[in-house]
Each structure stands twice: as structure tokens, then as C-alpha cells.
């Protein structure tokens, strides 16, 4: 048995990836990784030399997802969260994931993974298919499906695939929120659509409010993104302007604002508690 405070720090430079299972009476201990198909809820974020963005946003999102998925008590999930945070590496770049996995009884895991290489722009695949997720508002249950969609996009030379409603309304990417600019207005899909609450997107909206930048939620068809500056944003890559669209004759707009916002986001990190 390994206590949470003793896990991860000394071994961070020696191990590439490892998983810890949490027990209420014993904390975190080494475990086999569970398959993504067993996930009921999950959340992940970027660690860069002991600094992270929006960690409290991730905590609230994960606690809410676990309570919805299993009916577990928020206090128990919070206890796991504290142990998980204490076990995170404080050097190098990592992309840890907290997990609630079934079947019954559902168990909690911390998976420590190296961060993938960062990219600063993205090519997006467009298809005629609409969003196939079963739980679009909760990260975890659809991760296998989303990974398959990204593999299909990669086979066509793209890093992401855009999800839409059956009528063609823009939703989000398979692993990123979508924002775009209409003149000086920062735009996002309406909240009533089936969307995952994006932490990076929320931080960007907070920053826009600080700067007095107008933000609106607008329902747009894919064709209405033609020629616009469009961003895909998430925890691991930050802000990535769309450099090319594949699958339809859509033009990527010039990324006039992205560099300044990327610089701000790179600095919006806090030390891990």
C-alpha cells in the first residue's frame, strides 16, 4: 500500500506512465490501467513543471460528473481528488487523468501520463455525420468513440474532427471546444446544445470579460465558419487556430488574434497546490 503523498514525485523521471487506484481506507496504490470502455467519468489537464491552468474548474467538473454517473457523495470524490493532487509530479510535462470506472462497484483511479507534443494550429476534418456521442455532457463514456473518430480524421491528414447536430449546427471537436470570431465578437455554440463544459473555453471567456471583449453564444452551420478565425481549445494544446478544413470547400480565416491570446493563456498557470 502506498500513501498518496509518497506516490509519483520521486518516480516521475523514471516511469513513462502508471496508474493508481484509490481506496477510502488506504489512499492510492499501484494498479493496472482500466480500459477506456469502462470509464463512467474522467477529467484531464496539463502539468508543465508543476504548474496547471484552471485546476479548480477541473475539480468541479469531475466531481459533478462522478455524482451524476454513480450517485456517489461529493465528499468522497473530493477526498479522492485531494489524494490525487498530492500524488502529481511537480517536474516535466504530464497529462494526468482522474477516472471513475465501472462496473459496480465503481472505483476511482489516477492515471499519470506524459503530455503529448503540443501543436499550435490544427487541421480539422468535416464529414456528413452528426454527433454520435451517448453522453456528450460528461467526459469518459465516449472516449473510445472519440478516439476512433480522431483516427479517421488522422487517416485523412487532420488532427481533429468537427462534431455537429443532425441539422449541421456546429458543436465541438472530438477533444476540444470550438470558438470563432465574427468581427470583434468572440462566439461560441449556445449552452443548450449537447456540449462538454470546456475548462479552457471558460478561462478564455473569463479573460474576454476582463478585457471588455464581447462574447456571444450563436448557433451556426458549418458553412458559416467559412473564412472566419476559428479556434479549437483544450487543456493540452491551449488555443489552436484552424489552419485548414478538410472534406468541404471551406476556407480557414487568418489567425489575427490567436498569438496574443496564446501568450496570455500560456501565462495563466498556477502552481499545483
Residue, then its C-alpha position, 0 to 999 in steps of 0.5 A: x500500500x502506498x500513501x498518496x503523498x509518497x506516490x509519483x514525485x520521486x518516480x516521475x523521471x523514471x516511469x513513462x506512465x502508471x496508474x493508481x487506484x484509490x481506496x477510502x481506507x488506504x489512499x492510492x496504490x499501484x494498479x493496472x490501467x482500466x480500459x477506456x470502455x469502462x470509464x463512467x467519468x474522467x477529467x484531464x489537464x496539463x502539468x508543465x513543471x508543476x504548474x496547471x491552468x484552471x485546476x479548480x474548474x477541473x475539480x468541479x467538473x469531475x466531481x459533478x460528473x462522478x455524482x451524476x454517473x454513480x450517485x456517489x457523495x461529493x465528499x468522497x470524490x473530493x477526498x479522492x481528488x485531494x489524494x490525487x493532487x498530492x500524488x502529481x509530479x511537480x517536474x516535466x510535462x504530464x497529462x494526468x487523468x482522474x477516472x471513475x470506472x465501472x462496473x459496480x462497484x465503481x472505483x476511482x483511479x489516477x492515471x499519470x501520463x506524459x503530455x503529448x507534443x503540443x501543436x499550435x494550429x490544427x487541421x480539422x476534418x468535416x464529414x456528413x455525420x452528426x454527433x454520435x456521442x451517448x453522453x456528450x455532457x460528461x467526459x469518459x463514456x465516449x472516449x473510445x468513440x472519440x478516439x476512433x473518430x480522431x483516427x479517421x480524421x488522422x487517416x485523412x491528414x487532420x488532427x481533429x474532427x468537427x462534431x455537429x447536430x443532425x441539422x449541421x449546427x456546429x458543436x465541438x471537436x472530438x477533444x476540444x471546444x470550438x470558438x470563432x470570431x465574427x468581427x470583434x465578437x468572440x462566439x461560441x455554440x449556445x449552452x443548450x446544445x449537447x456540449x462538454x463544459x470546456x475548462x479552457x473555453x471558460x478561462x478564455x471567456x473569463x479573460x474576454x470579460x476582463x478585457x471588455x471583449x464581447x462574447x456571444x453564444x450563436x448557433x451556426x452551420x458549418x458553412x458559416x465558419x467559412x473564412x472566419x478565425x476559428x479556434x479549437x481549445x483544450x487543456x493540452x494544446x491551449x488555443x489552436x487556430x484552424x489552419x485548414x478544413x478538410x472534406x468541404x470547400x471551406x476556407x480557414x480565416x487568418x489567425x489575427x488574434x490567436x498569438x496574443x491570446x496564446x501568450x496570455x493563456x500560456x501565462x495563466x498557470x498556477x502552481x499545483x497546490 
